[in-house]
């Protein structure tokens, strides 16, 4: 089966797999989005913007994250075919360090893992045995 030329042109390994584009003049990421039969190359994110993304610590970073989500909520809800969805998923979701069953720590951006981690921290969830 022949590989889609849009994947090669964008330099990504597969559909719905975003990649940083540090040499692009204006956009920081690219993804070849696929939903059903629709395929679309999407460039998103402002090049050179720092902070407030994955682990907001200060009140201003938290406010910036909250403002982004409120301002783009309608476009984020449109799904995989919108730049706002990919920006939210790639640049603005909180990373959580999770301890796996074998004692190895890894990072995840899964909202489910984040919820389970919070329950574990609060003592409401026993992860093993």
DRENRO-590512 format. One record per atom (N, C-alpha, C): residue in one letter; x, y, z. Coordinates in steps of 0.2 Angstrom, whole numbers. Layout:
REM residues N
> A_X_Y_Z
...
This chain:
REM residues 129
> X_4_-6_0
> X_0_0_0
> X_4_6_0
> X_3_11_-4
> X_7_17_-5
> X_5_22_0
> X_11_25_3
> X_10_30_9
> X_7_36_6
> X_2_39_9
> X_-1_46_7
> X_5_51_7
> X_5_55_1
> X_10_60_0
> X_10_66_5
> X_4_67_8
> X_3_72_13
> X_7_71_19
> X_7_64_21
> X_11_62_27
> X_19_64_26
> X_21_62_20
> X_28_64_18
> X_30_71_18
> X_25_75_15
> X_26_82_14
> X_26_85_21
> X_22_83_25
> X_21_86_32
> X_27_84_36
> X_30_78_35
> X_35_75_39
> X_33_72_45
> X_27_69_45
> X_24_65_51
> X_24_58_49
> X_24_54_55
> X_24_47_54
> X_18_43_53
> X_12_47_54
> X_6_44_53
> X_0_49_54
> X_-6_47_52
> X_-12_51_53
> X_-13_53_61
> X_-15_59_62
> X_-16_61_69
> X_-10_61_74
> X_-4_62_71
> X_2_62_75
> X_5_68_74
> X_4_73_79
> X_7_80_78
> X_14_80_79
> X_18_85_76
> X_25_85_76
> X_27_92_76
> X_32_94_80
> X_35_101_80
> X_38_103_74
> X_37_109_72
> X_40_112_66
> X_45_118_68
> X_50_117_71
> X_54_123_73
> X_57_127_67
> X_57_125_61
> X_60_129_56
> X_54_133_52
> X_48_131_53
> X_42_135_50
> X_42_142_52
> X_41_147_48
> X_41_154_50
> X_36_156_55
> X_30_153_55
> X_25_155_59
> X_21_150_63
> X_21_144_61
> X_17_139_65
> X_22_134_69
> X_20_132_75
> X_25_128_79
> X_24_120_78
> X_18_118_75
> X_17_111_74
> X_13_110_68
> X_13_103_66
> X_9_101_60
> X_6_94_62
> X_1_93_59
> X_-3_86_59
> X_-6_85_53
> X_-7_79_51
> X_-11_77_45
> X_-17_73_49
> X_-22_77_49
> X_-28_74_53
> X_-32_70_48
> X_-35_65_51
> X_-39_60_47
> X_-45_59_52
> X_-51_60_49
> X_-57_58_53
> X_-62_55_47
> X_-63_48_48
> X_-67_45_43
> X_-63_45_36
> X_-66_47_31
> X_-63_48_24
> X_-59_55_23
> X_-61_59_28
> X_-58_66_27
> X_-51_66_29
> X_-46_69_25
> X_-39_70_27
> X_-37_77_26
> X_-34_80_31
> X_-32_87_30
> X_-26_89_34
> X_-21_93_31
> X_-15_95_34
> X_-17_101_38
> X_-15_101_44
> X_-16_107_49
> X_-10_109_52
> X_-8_116_51
> X_-3_119_55
> X_-6_123_60
> X_-3_122_66
> X_-6_126_72
> X_-1_128_77
> X_-2_133_81
> X_2_135_87
> X_7_141_84
> X_7_146_89
> X_11_151_87
> X_19_150_88
> X_23_151_84
> X_30_149_84
> X_33_154_89
> X_37_151_94
> X_41_154_99
> X_38_156_105
> X_31_154_106
> X_28_156_112
> X_30_151_118
> X_31_153_124
> X_34_149_129
> X_29_150_135
> X_29_144_139
> X_26_145_146
> X_18_143_146
> X_16_142_151
> X_9_141_153
> X_5_135_150
> X_9_131_146
> X_6_125_143
> X_5_119_147
> X_10_115_148
> X_9_109_151
> X_9_109_158
> X_13_113_162
> X_13_113_169
> X_12_120_172
> X_6_123_171
> X_6_130_173
> X_7_130_181
> X_11_135_183
> X_13_135_190
> X_11_142_193
> X_12_147_190
> X_10_154_193
> X_2_155_191
> X_0_160_195
> X_-7_162_194
> X_-9_164_187
> X_-4_168_184
> X_-4_171_177
> X_-4_165_172
> X_0_160_173
> X_0_155_168
> X_-7_151_168
> X_-9_150_174
> X_-16_146_175
> X_-21_150_172
> X_-21_157_173
> X_-26_161_170
> X_-25_161_162
> X_-19_161_160
> X_-18_161_152
> X_-21_154_149
> X_-20_149_153
> X_-22_142_150
> X_-30_142_150
> X_-33_145_156
> X_-40_145_156
> X_-43_150_151
> X_-40_155_150
> X_-42_160_144
> X_-42_157_138
> X_-37_153_136
> X_-36_150_130
> X_-42_145_129
> X_-43_141_134
> X_-48_136_133
> X_-55_139_133
> X_-57_144_136
> X_-63_148_136
> X_-64_151_129
> X_-59_154_126
> X_-59_158_120
> X_-60_153_114
> X_-57_147_115
> X_-57_142_109
> X_-62_136_110
> X_-66_136_115
> X_-70_130_117
> X_-74_128_111
> X_-77_132_108
> X_-82_130_102
> X_-78_127_97
> X_-72_129_95
> X_-68_126_90
> X_-64_120_92
> X_-63_120_98
> X_-60_113_101
> X_-65_108_101
> X_-71_109_102
> X_-76_104_102
> X_-78_102_95
> X_-75_105_90
> X_-76_103_83
> X_-73_96_81
> X_-68_95_85
> X_-64_88_84
> X_-58_89_80
> X_-55_83_78
> X_-49_82_75
> X_-47_87_69
> X_-53_89_65
> X_-51_93_59
> X_-50_100_61
> X_-50_102_67
> X_-48_109_69
> X_-42_111_72
> X_-38_116_70
> X_-32_118_73
> X_-33_119_81
> X_-38_121_83
> X_-39_123_90
> X_-39_116_94
> X_-42_111_91
> X_-42_104_95
> X_-35_102_96
> X_-31_102_90
> X_-24_100_91
> X_-19_104_95
> X_-21_111_95
> X_-17_115_100
> X_-19_113_107
> X_-25_112_108
> X_-27_111_115
> X_-24_104_117
> X_-24_99_113
> X_-22_92_114
> X_-14_92_115
> X_-11_96_111
> X_-3_96_111
> X_0_101_115
> X_-3_107_116
> X_1_112_119
> X_-2_114_126
> X_-8_113_127
> X_-11_115_133
> X_-14_110_138
> X_-13_104_137
> X_-15_99_142
> X_-10_97_147
> X_-12_96_153
> X_-7_95_159
> X_-4_88_159
> X_2_88_160
> X_6_82_160
> X_6_80_167
> X_5_73_168
> X_5_70_175
> X_10_65_176
> X_14_65_181
> X_18_59_182
> X_15_54_185
> X_15_48_183
> X_11_42_185
> X_16_36_187
> X_15_33_193
> X_19_28_194
> X_16_21_192
> X_19_17_188
> X_16_11_185
> X_17_6_190
> X_14_0_189
> X_14_-6_193
> X_21_-8_195
> X_26_-7_190
> X_32_-10_192
> X_37_-5_195
> X_34_1_197
> X_38_6_201
> X_41_11_196
> X_40_11_189
> X_43_15_185
> X_38_21_184
> X_41_27_184
> X_37_33_183
> X_37_35_176
> X_31_37_173
> X_31_40_166
> X_26_46_166
> X_26_50_161
> X_22_55_160
> X_16_54_155
> X_10_56_157
> X_5_55_152
> X_1_61_152
> X_-3_62_146
> X_-7_68_146
> X_-15_66_146
> X_-16_60_148
> X_-22_57_148
> X_-26_60_154
> X_-32_62_152
> X_-37_65_157
> X_-39_60_162
> X_-40_54_160
> X_-42_48_164
> X_-36_47_169
> X_-30_47_167
> X_-24_45_171
> X_-24_51_176
> X_-25_57_174
> X_-25_63_179
> X_-30_62_184
> X_-36_60_183
> X_-41_60_187
> X_-40_54_192
> X_-37_48_190
> X_-35_43_194
> X_-30_45_199
> X_-25_48_196
> X_-19_51_200
> X_-21_55_206
> X_-26_60_204
> X_-29_64_210
> X_-32_60_215
> X_-36_55_213
> X_-40_51_218
> X_-35_47_222
> X_-29_45_219
> X_-24_41_223
> X_-21_46_228
> X_-19_52_226
> X_-16_57_230
> X_-20_58_236
> X_-27_59_235
> X_-32_60_240
> X_-33_54_245
> X_-31_48_243
> X_-32_42_247
> X_-38_39_245
> X_-41_41_239
> X_-48_37_238
> X_-47_31_233
> X_-41_30_231
> X_-39_25_226
> X_-33_21_228
> X_-34_14_228
> X_-28_10_229
> X_-26_8_222
> X_-19_9_220
> X_-17_7_213
> X_-15_0_213
> X_-12_-3_218
> X_-10_-10_218
> X_-12_-13_224
> X_-15_-19_223
> X_-17_-24_228
> X_-21_-21_233
